[in-house]
Amino acid sequence: MPAISIIVPVYNMSSSLARSVDSLLNQSFADFEAILVDDGSKDDSGALCDAYALRDSLRAALSITVGIVPVSL
C-alpha cells in the first residue's frame, strides 16, 4: 500500500492534464498512487486518464466517471 494517495479531480482539462500528471509522476518521492477521477468530461480528458492508467499502472490507479451530484448541508 502506498504511503500517500493523491486524488486529482478531472473535468474538461485535457489541455493541462498531461502537464499536471507528468509533474506528479516525475516527483522524486515514489511511494504514492495518483487517482484520476474524471467526472464526465466533454473533451478527451477521460481518454487521457485511461492512457495514463495503462502506461503508468502502478501509480495512475483509477479513471472513472462518477457523475457527482452536489449535496446541500
N, C-alpha and C positions, 0 to 999 in steps of 0.2 A: 504494500500500500504506500502511495506517495506521501511525502511529508506535507505537501500543500496541494490544494485543488484551486485552480484559477478558473472562474466561470466568466465567459465572455459572451454577453448578450449580442446577438447579431440580428439586425433588421435593416435591410437595404443599405448595406455598407460595403458593397463589392469594390468600390474604388479605394477603400482604405483597409480592407480586411487583410490582404496579404502583408502589408507593412506591419499591422498590429500583431498578427500571429507569428510572422517571422521574427519579430522582436522578442516575443515570448520564447520561441524555440531556440533562439541564439543566446540565451542567458547562460552564464557560467554555472549557475545553480541548476542541477539537473533532476533533483528529486521532487518533481511536480507533475501534475496532469493538467492539461488545458481542456476544459469542457466548453465546446462551442454550441450555443443554444440559438438556433435560427427560429424565429417566431413568424414564419410565413412570409419571408421577404418576397417582394415582387421582382427583384433583379436576380442576378445569378449568385447571390451570396450563399444560398443553400448548396449549390453545386461546388462552390469553392470550399465550403466546410467539409463536404464529403470527400473532396480531393485531399485535404489535409488529414482527415481521419484515415484514409487509405495509405497515404505516404508516410505519415508520422504516427502510426497506430499506437505506439507506446505512450504518446503524450497528447495527441488530439483525440480525446476519448469519445466524444459524442457530438453528433449533429442531428438535431431533431426540430420538428415544427410542432409547437405545443399550443398555439392559439390562446395565449394567456388573456384572461378576462380581468379587468381591474375590479377590485372589491373595495367598497366604501366601509370605513370603520365608524 
